[in-house]
Amino acid sequence: METKDGFLVINKDKGCTSHDCVKQIRKLLNTKKVGHTGTLDPEVIGTLPIAIGSATRFIQYLPQGKTYIGQIKLGIRTNTDDIHGEIINQKSWPKISDEKLDKYLNRFRGIIKQIPPKVSSVHVNGERAYKKSFRNEVFELAPREVKIDELTLMKWDQINGIIEIKINCSSGTYIRAIARDLGEILNSEGCLLQLKRTSACGFDEQNSIKISDMEKETRNIKKFIIPTISALNHIPTLILRNVEEINFWQTGRAIQFDIDSFNKNKHFDCKKPIKVVDRDKTLLGIGFLNENQTNINPKLVLNAK
């Protein structure tokens, strides 16, 4: 079967790693050029976009926002900051109103700094933190800046100490860290009870499919692949209108750029990437403007000569 470039949106099951999903897709499509757009923990379910073929080159240009629905269990702290870890402390939780709890959540809205969990994949002196943690090594992780665009309190079960939240955040945000830190500011403890990712990199769970369902339609798998250009709708488009411009592009040469005639959207940023297409709307690659905004320089060229 000829491989079709683009993105598959997998609805990942619990217990399956992101790399497991990649391996299964490689086998199903009989191709090696497959990659995921960001690790999803084995215990987390939901949306996992996977790039096929040349789409792997465009992963860095996808939207970076992600949305989760999760449950936080108060009163328990673990060494992994989720319910699956070893319990290291237990404490009662406050009986407070939804309104007061929501005010505490303000601490996590906007741009915040958080310390990743010790079992995260953050590098420490060239090694993943989780490897050091599994060897019971003593080490510290530096706080990292992340952005929380939206944090909604969906349900507060005071009796069982369970908080359900919806969170829209930047890439690199650890929901486990929010669970841990929320427990602390409530003068209790906290850990992540369960988590589902509902959207990632511009892809939504409505367009996702389980690998087990794909396996039932081996002859029609290509119908589930979303074209690469459809994943780049958030990026401004430059149309190359003649053979000379396309030849310049495919040979890696700068193309004269008229900023005044360019169809900019209201969010246009001259320092951000521009997708380049031909008159038939075929994706040719990604380019960036030079400092004077007089030329567009090829950065990623498909079908380069």
C-alpha positions in Angstrom: 0.0 0.0 0.0 1.4 3.4 -1.0 1.9 5.6 2.1 -0.1 8.8 2.2 1.6 11.7 4.0 -0.4 13.5 6.7 -1.6 13.1 10.2 -3.5 10.4 12.1 -5.3 11.4 15.2 -5.1 8.4 17.6 -7.5 7.9 20.5 -4.9 6.4 22.8 -5.9 3.7 25.4 -4.6 3.5 28.9 -1.4 1.5 29.4 -0.2 2.2 25.9 2.9 4.4 25.4 3.2 6.9 22.6 6.0 4.9 21.1 3.8 1.8 21.2 1.3 3.7 19.1 4.0 4.7 16.6 5.2 1.1 16.3 1.7 -0.1 15.6 1.1 2.5 13.0 4.4 1.7 11.3 3.3 -1.9 11.1 -0.2 -1.1 9.8 1.1 1.3 7.1 4.2 -0.7 6.4 6.4 2.5 6.6 9.2 3.6 8.9 8.6 7.3 8.7 6.1 7.8 11.5 6.4 10.0 14.6 4.2 11.3 17.4 3.8 15.0 18.1 4.5 14.8 21.9 4.6 12.1 24.5 1.4 11.2 26.3 1.9 9.3 29.5 0.9 5.6 29.5 -1.9 6.2 32.1 -3.3 9.2 30.2 -5.9 8.5 27.5 -7.1 10.6 24.6 -5.8 12.5 21.6 -2.4 11.6 20.2 -1.6 13.1 16.7 0.8 11.0 14.7 2.7 12.2 11.6 3.1 10.0 8.6 5.8 10.4 5.9 6.8 14.0 5.1 4.3 15.3 7.7 7.0 14.4 10.3 8.9 17.5 9.1 6.0 19.8 9.9 5.5 18.7 13.6 7.3 21.8 14.9 4.9 24.1 13.0 1.7 22.7 14.5 -0.2 24.7 17.1 1.2 24.0 20.5 -1.9 24.3 22.7 -3.4 21.2 24.4 -6.6 20.6 26.3 -7.2 18.1 29.1 -10.0 17.0 31.4 -8.6 15.6 34.7 -9.4 14.7 38.2 -7.3 15.6 41.2 -7.4 13.6 44.4 -6.7 15.7 47.5 -5.3 14.3 50.7 -2.6 12.1 49.0 0.9 12.8 47.8 2.9 10.3 45.9 6.4 10.0 44.5 5.1 10.3 41.0 2.5 13.1 41.6 -0.2 10.8 40.3 -2.4 8.0 41.9 -0.2 5.3 40.5 2.9 6.2 42.6 4.0 5.3 46.1 2.1 7.2 48.7 4.6 9.4 50.7 2.1 11.5 52.7 -1.6 11.7 53.6 -3.5 14.7 55.0 -7.1 15.9 55.3 -8.5 18.4 52.9 -10.5 21.6 53.5 -14.2 21.7 53.2 -14.6 24.8 51.1 -17.2 26.1 48.6 -16.9 25.9 44.9 -16.4 29.7 44.7 -13.5 29.7 47.2 -11.9 26.7 45.5 -12.1 28.5 42.1 -10.3 31.5 43.7 -7.4 29.1 44.7 -7.3 28.0 41.0 -6.4 31.5 40.0 -2.9 30.7 41.2 -2.6 28.5 38.1 -4.2 30.7 35.5 -2.0 32.7 33.1 1.7 32.4 32.9 3.0 30.4 35.9 6.1 28.6 36.9 6.0 24.9 37.9 8.5 22.3 38.9 8.1 19.1 36.8 7.4 15.8 38.5 10.6 13.8 39.5 9.4 11.1 37.1 9.1 13.4 34.1 11.2 13.1 30.9 13.0 16.4 31.6 16.8 16.2 31.1 19.1 16.4 34.2 22.8 16.5 33.3 22.1 14.7 30.0 19.8 12.0 31.5 16.0 11.8 31.9 14.7 12.7 35.3 12.6 9.6 35.6 15.7 7.4 35.3 17.4 9.1 38.2 14.1 8.9 40.2 13.8 5.1 39.6 17.4 4.8 41.1 16.3 6.8 44.1 18.9 9.5 43.4 18.5 12.9 45.1 18.2 15.7 42.6 16.3 18.9 42.1 14.4 20.2 39.0 14.3 23.9 38.1 10.9 25.6 37.8 9.7 26.0 34.2 7.4 28.7 32.8 4.2 27.5 31.2 1.0 29.2 30.1 -2.5 28.2 31.3 -5.0 29.8 28.9 -8.0 28.3 30.5 -8.7 26.5 33.7 -12.3 25.6 34.5 -13.6 24.0 37.7 -16.1 21.4 36.4 -16.9 19.5 39.6 -15.9 19.6 43.3 -16.6 16.4 45.3 -15.9 17.6 48.9 -16.8 14.3 50.5 -14.2 12.3 48.5 -11.8 15.2 48.0 -11.9 14.9 44.1 -11.7 18.0 41.9 -12.5 17.8 38.2 -11.0 20.5 35.9 -10.7 21.3 32.3 -7.4 22.9 31.3 -6.2 24.5 28.1 -2.4 25.0 28.3 0.9 25.4 26.5 3.1 22.5 25.5 5.3 21.3 28.4 2.6 21.8 31.1 2.5 19.0 33.7 -1.1 18.5 35.0 0.4 16.3 37.7 2.4 19.2 39.0 -0.8 21.3 39.2 -2.4 18.5 41.2 0.6 18.4 43.6 0.8 22.2 44.0 -2.9 22.7 44.4 -2.9 20.2 47.3 -0.1 22.2 48.9 -1.8 25.6 48.7 -4.9 24.1 50.1 -2.8 23.0 53.1 -3.4 19.4 52.1 -1.8 17.1 49.6 -2.7 16.3 46.0 -2.1 14.0 43.1 -3.5 13.3 39.7 -6.3 10.7 39.8 -7.0 10.4 36.1 -6.5 12.4 32.9 -7.8 12.6 29.4 -6.3 14.8 26.6 -9.2 16.1 24.4 -7.1 18.1 21.9 -3.5 18.6 20.9 -1.6 20.4 18.2 -4.8 21.6 16.5 -6.4 18.1 16.5 -9.5 17.2 18.4 -10.8 14.0 19.9 -13.9 14.2 17.5 -11.5 13.4 14.7 -9.6 10.6 16.6 -9.8 6.9 16.1 -8.6 3.9 18.1 -5.9 1.8 16.6 -8.0 -1.3 17.2 -10.7 0.2 14.9 -8.1 1.0 12.3 -6.9 -2.6 12.3 -10.4 -3.6 11.2 -10.2 -1.4 8.1 -6.7 -2.2 6.8 -7.7 -1.6 3.2 -9.1 1.9 3.9 -6.6 3.2 6.5 -5.7 6.1 4.2 -9.1 7.6 4.6 -8.2 8.4 8.2 -5.1 10.4 7.3 -5.5 14.2 7.5 -3.6 16.0 4.7 -0.6 18.0 6.1 -1.8 21.3 4.6 -5.1 20.9 6.6 -3.0 20.9 9.8 -1.4 24.2 8.9 -4.6 26.4 8.6 -3.3 28.6 11.4 -0.2 29.7 9.3 -0.5 32.4 6.7 -0.2 31.3 3.1 2.0 32.5 0.2 1.0 31.4 -3.3 3.8 31.0 -5.8 2.3 31.9 -9.2 4.8 31.0 -11.8 7.4 28.4 -12.8 10.3 30.7 -12.0 9.2 31.2 -8.4 8.6 27.5 -7.9 12.0 26.7 -9.4 13.7 29.3 -7.1 11.8 27.7 -4.2 12.7 24.1 -5.0 16.4 25.0 -5.4 16.5 26.8 -2.0 16.7 30.4 -3.2 15.1 33.4 -1.7 12.0 34.8 -3.5 11.2 38.5 -3.7 8.3 39.3 -1.3 5.8 42.1 -1.5 4.5 42.6 2.0 1.8 45.1 0.9 0.1 42.7 -1.5 0.4 39.7 0.9 -2.9 38.6 2.4 -2.2 38.9 6.1 -4.5 37.9 8.8 -5.0 39.9 12.0 -2.6 37.6 13.9 0.2 37.9 11.3 3.7 38.0 12.8 6.5 38.7 10.3 8.9 36.5 12.4 6.6 33.5 12.3 6.5 30.8 9.6 4.6 31.1 6.3 3.4 28.1 4.4 4.1 28.2 0.7 1.8 26.6 -1.9 1.4 26.6 -5.7 -1.6 27.8 -7.6 -3.2 24.4 -7.2 -2.9 24.8 -3.4 -0.3 22.0 -3.3 1.9 22.4 -0.2 5.5 23.3 -1.2 7.0 23.9 2.3 7.7 26.5 5.0 9.5 29.8 4.7 10.4 32.9 6.8 10.7 36.5 5.9 14.1 38.2 6.0 14.7 41.1 8.4 13.7 43.7 5.8 10.6 41.8 4.8 11.6 41.9 1.1 12.3 38.2 0.6 10.9 34.9 1.8 13.7 32.4 2.5 13.0 28.7 2.2 13.2 26.8 5.5 11.5 23.5 4.7 11.3 22.5 1.0 9.3 19.6 -0.3 10.5 18.0 -3.5 13.7 20.0 -3.4 15.9 19.8 -6.5 
